[in-house]
Amino acid sequence: MEIGIAARLCLLRLRAPAEAPSPATILLSMTQPLTNPGSSEPYASGSLTLGARPLDAVPMLDLRRQYEQVRAEVLEAVERVCASQHYILGSEVEALERELADFCGTSDAVGCASGTDALWLALVAAGLQPGDQVLTTPFSFFASASAIVRAGARPVFADIDPHTFNLDPAQVESFLRGALRDKLRAVLPVHLYGQCADMNSLQRLADEFHLSVIEDAAQAIGARLGSEAPMAGSMGVSAAFSFYPTKNLSAYGDAGLVTTSDPEMAEHMRRLRNHGSPRRYVHEELGWNSRLDAMQAAILRVKLKYVDEWNDSRRAHAARYDLLFAETGLASAGGQPENAAPIQLPLTTAGVHHVFHQYVVRAYRRDELREFLSARKIGTQIYYPIPLHLQPCFVYLGYREGDFPEAERAANEVLALPIFPELTEDELRRVVKSIADFYC
């Protein structure tokens, strides 16, 4: 990643000792310990001192702040489940399924044990057979591809759009028009970081080539293509959601769900999640044990009431990051030439309702920057350092380094910064100020 002239002048300066911003007045409660990128050991909690002035840590995520907001309602929901003595599936799960189907704009939803299982359920219910192929992105969490294999199919990849990090419809079209595709049955776009993939273009291609579209919406609860456009989870034949504790809508453990408006698919997934059983001790097929716990469903029902508000806070924080970075002169808006600045900001496609599960920049000298921020106890993560086509377990697919250059470049440059609804202005400023200190 190259940088422009203005940024080079900044980088050529002798780095002066970092000037600490005013210490934050809020007491931070860290539930996700900050970890040195070069070590598995978390830092001890507490404050950091630069010079003679103390600075609080800025965690990548702090769920305690959210818990304080919903504590009374969550405890009431947990007590309700304990009093009922119904802990697996049951009325709480059925209520959550109805509420999430309504939220996403589908006629049905099927709760399950995890987002990974949700992908598997959606793929199997779509009718995949051994030897079929599913086209997806090489730049996503592992489950986007592993679920395809688990369903008996073979993942094939097309490269990403370098500005949105989502599956590039132009690359998908090139694959469809130029490759042997007689075994291709479905397209699995991922709404990465909380921004919907270009579903209109992908659906047109899927219609032309008679393919099913299954959404990986694990990071995109509440996202949509526009203010009046369909919600993530309602644009494919089905969509998989994850409620892992770091997600915008999160359980207190693992949980997942599939949305669909196809009643036969929904019924099939209900059998599959329960050992292939439509009724007790009758098994029509080999399924899986992927039943959603009532406790998680009850907690998710509490949090669902707040998810739009929390997503709006994430969007406001992302806009504030954009403005603060612009003021440093070290950042360019997404989509501008890569040599414009050492930090490239995430691009939100015009009109798209991005929910910022992650705020991900491209960074010049990314790994050095991450070490610098870690020393200041500012949390960061890399989503994702190894593209799927280069994972050791997928060597049998026959891909090599260089096959998907945009995914590979993204893996070397992306850095996720702290973004969660309860972040403070002081914390946002401290993150940006520290990045400016690193480059200048």
Beta strands, then each sheet from edge to edge (+ up, - down):
strand 1: 47-50
strand 2: 53-56
strand 3: 108-112
strand 4: 133-136
strand 5: 154-157
strand 6: 184-188
strand 7: 212-216
strand 8: 238-242
strand 9: 256-260
strand 10: 331-332
strand 11: 343-344
strand 12: 359-363
strand 13: 414-417
sheet 1: 1+ 2-
sheet 2: 3+ 9- 8+ 7+ 6+ 4+ 5+
sheet 3: 10+ 11+ 12- 13+
end
